[in-house]
Amino acid sequence: MVHKADGTSELAGRRLFAVYATASLLPIVALGAVLSWLLGVQADRNGLIEARHQAGIAAVAMSPLLATADLHDLTPVQRLILGRTADFAAAQSQVLRVSVYSPDGHRVFQSDEPAMKHSSTESDEVSDEVKRALRGEVLAQLSHMDADAGGGGPRVVEVYQPVRATPASGPVGVVELYLPYEPIAAHAAEDRRTITRVLVGGLAALWLVLIAISISVTRRLRRQVRATTYLAAHDPLTSLPNRMSFRQQAACDLAESPSGTAVAVMDLDRFREVNDALGHRNGDELLEKLAVRLRAAVRPDDTVARLGGNEFGLVIRDVACPAEAEETLQRLRAVVSEGIVVGGLPLTVEASVGYALHPADSPDAHSPDTDALLRFADIAMSTAKRRRLGLARYDEADNPHDGTALTLMGELQRAVADDELVLHYQPKVHISTGRVEAVEALVRWQHPERGLLFPDAFIPAAEQTELMELLTTWVIGRSLDDLGRIDPSGTMRVAVNVSARSLARPDFAATLLALLAGHEVAPDRIVLEMTETALLIDPERVADALGELSRAGVRISIDDFGAGQTSLGYLATLPVDEVKIDKSFVLDMALNPRNAAIVRSVVELAHSLGFTTTAEGVETADALSDLRSMGCDAAQGYLLSRPVSLARLPSSLGEAARLAAIPVPR
């Protein structure tokens, strides 16, 4: 298809150039015609000038006789001399006729007697030419012999020459001469032909030069256009199709493939380490070599492209099932992971691949959406990288940016203003005493159309926007309002989850302390729960904020401890009061001895650092008994109480305390 399009474009370009060459020739031809006409006009003018010169010579020969004669009445001798002079000039083919006019403008002599018989008499009207000549002008014009008498003789130059007695005196008469135009015309025609040949040759040469320049410029432009077109569709480093070209080719493949088609995104693992250790030039060399490998490893009908950075896009056609797609993609991962030498050093590169299948994973099985499939493949790639799977297929559950979440973000600000958010509370019970020492505030959204929404439906998307700060402020303010009704005695605490975005705000500590003062709640009655990941977003600013809050009396808790990546050295420098053991370890203690060992180690480590411990996910009496034996301080989970509304919380608190105090027989 590409070659056919190129051939069609080349043919169209040639046709366009032929039209241009023809169009550019037309003004040159028109210019030549105009110049040729101007040359003809100039030739006639030159003929008249030459005729005037010849007439002047003839008039000079007759001037001595005419200047001394009485032109009103020429003598026979004078007429004879004039006739012989005219005959001599005619014999030399210089003059065809000579006429003499008197000072009053009447013709008194004409060389050819037959014409004289028909010439004007003294009563004839004086012509304008004679009048002007008597005023001193020399006139020359093209005419025909005997044109005044209606004759159609040969072309002549008719010249009216004033006759003066002395150079300084006025005209005493006029000599009219008829000179043959043919010799003059022949000379002018020869000049005209010569100039025309030069003109035609020059214009033709000019046109050829213009065409040659146009051909050269057109070729360069075509090369530049081809280069620009190539760069617009290809990655300059690897020469693979780029993202735009990949989308177009993927759309064609999806439309043409009769069976399943896999759209995949491949991301090189730890590529940044290669750039940092070996430099960007070697990083580029690695990408070039891997691009050559991938291009050689895919089938002719499949597509491989560089999407940007260290990401490659793949379209695998005609895959009958997910297993076939995974077999092909695993083979490509193996090709990438083969040893490679870059910058003189042997390297081993691994890749994470995510893919989506059409029509199985398409939003519309009958109308493939290339952008959606590419987005799904990218989500699957992120899943494969995060879970260290190597290869993963798109799963809708892994999509954090679906349309529903975006719609909810547009409604969340209104929901806060319209008081659609509600808080549910889950008790945290001290294992040894059975006393409920705190409740955790968990936000819910009572959506007017979707019903009760749990945090997973809107919190992850809100954390990417400024709405999270509004939401956090609302949760803290509402939980402080409810705290007086939950425990009028003033001893119970409320725990609130704080996002990384809120912790990174410079004014977070001041805002929280202002809320506590406004609600007249002691700082030690609120517990801020944050994940280990949130602590690492901006460690310096987070440490400053937590230090200020801790000095004011606010308690700090590390949520989901064990699932993050906080170093123990960093944790020991923070003003932490509590660690909450991640529920994934607690839930599997009975089935997995290693998880039980991890829980026991966390409890011992926390106590050695001066922290209290709370176990999340306590759902069985055996788990509660094991935690008691390990010395864990507090428990939280469905065994004791689910999160409940404020209205149901009092009964839930009593039941949780009762269940925590019941010893479990072993």
N, C-alpha and C positions, 0 to 999 in steps of 0.2 A: 504493500500500500504506500509505503514511503517513497519507493522508487518511481512508482506511477505518478504520484503527486509531484515529485521532482521533475519528471519528464514533461508533465503538463505545464508546470511552471516555466520550464525552459522554453517550450514551444510558444507559450504566451509571451514570454520576454522577447523572443525573436520577432514575433508579429508586431509587438509594440515598437521595437526598434525600426522595423521596416516602415511602419507608419510615420515614425519620427523622421527617418531619412527622407521619405517622400515629402513630408510637410516642410522640412527645412530646405528642400530643393525649390519649392514653389516661390518663396520670397526672393531667392537668388535669381531665378528665371525672370521674375517680375522686375527685379533691379536691373538685370541685363537688358530687358526690353526698354525700360525707361532711359537707361544710359544710351542705348542704341538710337532711340528717338532724339535724345539730346545731341548725339553726335551728328545726326542728319541735319538738325537745325543749325548746329555750329558749322557744318560743311556748307550749307547754303549761305550762311553769313560770310564764311571765308571766301566763297565764290563771288559774292557781291563786293567784298573788299578788293579782291583781285581784279574784278571788272572795273571798279572805280579807278584802280591804279592804271589799268590799260587805257581806259577812257581818258584819264588825265594826260597820259603820254600823247594820245591822238589829238587831244584838245590843244596841248602845247605846240604841236606841229602846225596847227591852223591858227593859233592865236596871233602871230605877227600880221597875217593877212586881215583877220577879222578886226583886230584892234585898230587898224588904220582905215578900215572901210566904213562906208556909211551903210549900216545894216538895214536902213530903211529902203535903200535902193542900190542893190549890188550891180556892178557893171558886168558886162559879158565876160570880160577877162577874169574878173574875180570869181565869177561862177565857174569858168573853165578851170581855174586853179583849184578851187574847192572840189570840183568833180574829179580832177586827176588825183588830188590828195586822197579823196574817199576811195577811188578805184585802187590806189596803191595799198591802202589799208585793207581793203576787201581782199586783194590778191594775197596778202599775208595772213588771211583768215582772222584778222583782228577786229574788223568793223564790218558789219553787214549794211548799215545805213547811217548816213549823217544828215542831220537836219539843223538848220540855223534859224534862230528866232531873233527878231529885232527887239530893241529896248522896250517897245510897247507890247511885246509878247506875241506878235504874229510871225508865222513861219514864212521865211523869205527864201529858203533854199532846202532842197532835199536831193540826196544823191541819186536815188533811183527814179527816173522819170515816170515810169508807169505808176509808181506809188504817188508821184507828185500830182498826177491827174486827179487823184481822189483825195488829195490832202486838203487841209483846211485853207481857206482864203483869209484875207485880212478882216473879213467880217465874222470869221469864226470866233467862237468864244475862247478866251485864253484859259489853258488848263492850269490846275493848281500846281502841278509840278514846275511848269514854266514860271509861274509867279514866284514860287519859292526860290527857284534858281536865280531869278532876277534880284532877289533879296540877298544873294550871296551864298546860298546853300548848295552843296553838291549832293544830288540825289541819285540813288541806285536802287533798282527794283527788278524782280523777276517778272517776266511777261512773255508774251508770244508775239511773233511778227504779225503786224496788221491786226492786233487785237482791238484797236479802236474802231476799225472798219468791219469788225465782226469776223476777221480771218482767224484761222487756226493754224498758223505757221509754227515753225520750230521754236523751242524755248530760247529766249534771249535775255540778256541783261540790258535793261533800258537805263541809260545814264544821262543826267542833265547836268552840264558843266557850265558855270558862269564864265563869260568872256570879259576880261578887264583890259583896258588900255594900258594901265600901269598896275603894278602890284598893289599900290595904295589906293587906287581909284575904285569906284563902284562899278558893277557889271554894266557893260554896254550892249550885251546880248547874251544869248544862251545857245550852246551847242548840244544837240541831242544825238546820242550815239546808241546804236543797237549792236551789241557784241554777242557773238555766238556763245551759248552757254554750254554746249556739249563738251568742248575741251576742258572747261572749268569743272563741269560736272564729273567728267571722267577722272580728272585729277583728285577731285574731292571724294569720289567713290573709292578710288584706290586708297586714299588716306583712311577713308571710313572702314574699308575692309581690313586694312592693317590694324587699325585701332580696335575694330570689332574682334579680330582674331586674338589680339592681346587681352581684350576685355573678357572674352569667353574663356580663354585659357586661364586667366587670373581668377575669374569667378569659379570655374570648375576646380582649380587648385584649392581655392578657399573652401569650397564645399567638401572636397576630399579631405582637407586638413581637419575641418570641423567633424566630419564623419570619423576620421581616425582618432581624434581626441575623444569623441563621444564613445567610440568602441572601447578605447583604453579605460576611460572613466567608468563606463558601464561594467566592464569586466572587474575592475577593482571594487565597484559598489556591490556587484554580485558576490564576489568573494567575501566582502565584509558582511553582507546580508546573510550569506551561508554561515559565516563564523558566528555572527550574532544570534542567528536562529539556533545554531548548535549549542551555543552557550546558554541560551534561554531554556533549552530542554535538557541540558546535561550538566553534571557536576564537573567543574574544571579540573579537580584533583584526580578523580578516579575515572573520568569519562563515562561513568554510568549515568543513566537517566536521573534527573533530579526529582524533587517532590512533585512539582507541577506535571512533569512528563509522566511520572509514575501514576498519578491520579488519572490522567487521561488514558494511559495504557491499561490500567486496572479496570476502568469503566468499559473499555472495549473488550477485555478478556471476560469480564463478568457478563457482558451482553452476548458474547459469541460462544462461550463454553457450554456445551450441551448438558454436562453433568455438573457436579460440585466444583467449586473454586475456593481455594484458601488464600486469604489476604493475611500476610504475616509481617511483623516488625521484629527485627533482630538488633539487639543492643549489646555492644562489647562490654564485658565486665571489667572493672578496674582500669578503664582506658585512661582516666585522668592520671593514674600512677605512672603509666608509660610516658605521658607528656611531661609530668613533673620530674621523672628520673632521667629520661633520655632526651627531652627537649621536643618542641613541636615539630621540628623537621623530621625527626625519626618517627614521631606519631603519624605524620602525613605519609611517610614511607610505609608504615604498617597498614594504613588504610588502603593505599594503592595496591599492595600485594594481596591483601584479603579480598579486595574488589576483583582482582584477576582470578583468584581462586573461586569465588562465588559465581562469577560469570561463566567459568568453565564447568562448574558443577551442576548448574541448572539445565533443564531440558531446553531445546530450541524454542518451544512454545511458551515457556515460563519467563517471568520478568524479574530482574533484580535491579534495584536502584539505591542510590544513596539519598536518604531523606534529610541528612544534615548531621553535623557532628560525628558521632560514632554510631549512628543508626542507619540500618539498611532496611529497605522494603522489599518484600517478595510477593509475587503472585504465582501460585501453583495451580495450574489448570487440571481439569479432568480428574479430580480426586473423588473416589466413590464413597468414602467414609472417613471419619476422623482418624482411624488407625492408619489409613494410607497417607493422609496429610502429615501425621506425626512421624511416620517412618521417613518421609522425604525431608522434613524439617530437622529431624534428629541426624540424618545423614549430613545435612548442610552444617549443623553445629559441629559435627565431627570433623568436617573439612576445615572449618575455622580453627578448631582446637589443635590441629596438627602443628608440630614445631615449625617455627619460622625465625629467620635471622634478620634482625633489624639493627643497624648501626654496629654490626660486628658482634652482636650479642644474641644468643639463642633465647627465644621467648616462647611461651605457651599462652595462648589467648583463649578465653572462654566467652561464650555468648549466651544471653538470655533471649528467648524467642516467645512471642505471644502471637496467637493467630485467631482468626474468626472465619467461619465457613459460610458460604452462600450456597443454597438458600437457608440453611438451618439457623444461622445466627442473624440473618438480615431482618430489619424491622418490617420489610415487606418482601415476602418470598417471590413475588411476581415482578417486582421492580427493584433491582439491586441499587443500594445506596452506597456508593464508593466511599464517601466521607465517613459515613457511619461505621462501615466495616473497618476502615483504617483506624478510626478512633477506638473501636472495640479491640482491635489487635494491639494497639498501644496500651490499653488498660490491661490486657492479658499479659503483655510483656512486663509491665510494672509488677503485676502479681507474681510472675515467674521470678523476677529479680528479688522481690521482697521476701518471698518464701523459699528462695534458693531452689526452685524446681527445675530450672534450665529451660523447660518448655511448658507452656500453659495455653489452654484454650479459653476463649472469652466466656466469662460467667457473669450474668447480669447482677448477681449479688456483689460482685467486686467493683461495680461501677458507682463511684461516689459522686458523679456529676451528671446524673440523669435529669431529664426535664422536670420531673416532679420536685426535686430539690431546688432547682432554679426558680420554679414557680413559688415554692414556699418561701424562699428568700425575699421575693417581692412582696409577700404578705406578712412577713414576720414583724416589721416595724409597726404596721397597723395593728397586729395582734397584741403587741405590748401596750399600745395606746388604748386599745379596746378591752384590755384586761382579759384576754382569752387564755393567757398562760396561767397554769396552776402549779403548786408545789405539792409533791408527795414526799412523805418522810419515812425513812427506814431506821429502826432503832439499832444502836450499837451497844451491846450488853457486856458488862465486865464479867468474865467467866468465873472468877473466884467468889464474888459476892452476889452475882445475879442482878446487880443494879444496872439500870439503864443509865449510862453516863452521857450519852449524846445521841442525836438523831442526824442522819444525813439528808440534806435537802436535794431532791431530784426533780427537775423541771419537766412538766408535761404541757402539751399544747392541746387545748380543747377546741379543735378546728370546727368551724360551723358546718363544713361540708364533709370533711374527711374523718370526723370523730376525734377520739383521743389519740394523739401522736406521741410516741416515745422519743427520747432524745436522739436516738440513732437516725431518725427521719430528718432532722434539721440542724442538729448541733455541728456535725462535721462540715457542712457547707457554711454555716454561720461563722465558724472559726477562721474562714478565709476572708471575711469581710469585717467592716467596722461594726456591724450589727452585734458581733460577739461582745463588744464592750457594753453596748446598751443592754444586752441580755444579762450579762454578769452583774451589772449594777442593779437591774430589776430583781434578780434572784437574791442577792445579798440584802437589798432593802426589804423584800417581802419576808424572807426568813427571819430577819430581825423583828419585823412586825409580829410574826407568828410566835416568836420565842416566848413572849410574855404569856400567851395563852397556853403554850405547851407546858411550861414549867414556871408557875408564878413564884416558886420558892427561890428562883435565881441561881440554881446550881447546875442544871443541865446545859450542855453545849449544843450548838448546831454546826454541822460541817457543810461547807460549800465548796464545790469544785471550781477551780480557777484555771483558765486556759493559758497557754503559752503567750498568746497575743496580749492578754490582760497583764501578765507578769512583766512583759517587756515595756509597758507604758511607764514613762518617767513619773507620772503623777498617780500611779496606782496606789501606793501606800498612803499618800495624803488623802485620796478619795475615800479609801476604806475607813481610815480613822475618822474622817468627817461623818461618814454614815453611822459609825458606832456612836459618836457623840450626839448626832441628831436623834438617834433612837434611844439614847440613854441606856446603852447596853455596855457592860464591862468588856474590854478587849479580850479577856481570857475566856469568854463564853462563845467565841467563834473560832472554828478550826478551818484553816484553808487547806484543801486537798489539791495536790498537783502531781502530775505524772513525772517520772524521771526524764522523759523526753522534753517536757516543758522547761525543766531546769537547765537544759543544755542549749536552749535557743539563744539566749544572751546571758551567759553565766555571770558576768561582772554586774550587769544591771539587776539581774534577778537576786544575786547575793546582797546587793545594797538594799533592795526593797524588802527582802525577807528579814534582813538585820534590823531595819527600822521598825517593821511590824512586830518582830519578836521582842524588841526592847520595850514596845508599848504593851506587851502582854498577849498578843495574838499567838495562837498555837499553830504550828506548821506540821502538816502530815504529807508523807510521800505515798501517793496512791499507786496501786498495781505494782508494788515493789517486786523486783525479780524479772519483770517482763521488759524492762528498759535497758539502758546502757550506761547508767551513771557509775563512775568509778567510786570505789569506797573512799579513796583519798579526798575526792571532791565532796562527797556526802558528809564526811567528818568535819568539814569546814563550815557547813551550813547550820543555822540555828533550828535544827529539826527536832520535833518532840515525839513524832510517831511515824512508824512505817506500817502500811497496810499490805499484807502479803497477798499477791495476786491470786485470784480465785482458781486459776488453771492448775496451780499446785495443790490447793486445798481440796478441790473436787476429786482428784485422783489419788489422794493419799492411801486410801484403802486398797486400791488395785495396783499402785505403783510405789514400791518401797523407796525408790529414788526420790520421788516427789515428797514423801514423808521426811526423808533425810534433809531435803532442801528446806522444808518448812522449819524443821528443828534447828538447822544451821542459821536460818534467818533470825529466828527468835533469840538464839544465843548471841549472834552478832549484834542485834539491835540493843539487847540488854547491856552488852559490854560497852556500847557507845552511849548508853544512857537514854535510849529511846524506848518508848512503850510499843507494843505490837498489837495489831488487830488483824484477824484472819477474815478474809472475804469469802463468800461462796460456801458458807456452812449450811449444808442441807440435810445432814443426818446426825443422829444422836451419837453415833460412833465417832464421827469427825470431831464433834464438840468434846467428847471424852478424851480423844487423842490430843487435842489442842490443850486441854486442861493439864494433861500429864506432861506436855512439853513446856509448860509454863507460859503459854501465850496469854496475854493480858485480856483481850476483848475479842468478841466474835460478832459477825454480821452475816446474815443470810436468810434464805427462805425457811429454814427450820425454826428460826426465832420469829421472823415476821417479814412479809413482803412489803415493799413501799406502799403506803396507804395515804389517803387524803387526811387533811387536818381534822376533819370531823371524826374519822375512825381511829385516829392516832391514840387517844387515851386507852381504849380497850386493847389496842395492839401493844402498847407499852407494858401493860399488866401481864399479858400473855407471854411476852418475850422474857420478862423477869422470871416468871414462873417456870418456863421451860429451861432457862439457863441454870436455875437452882436445883433442878432434879438430877440427882446423881444417876449415872448410867451403869448398870451392872456389867461386869466383864466376864 
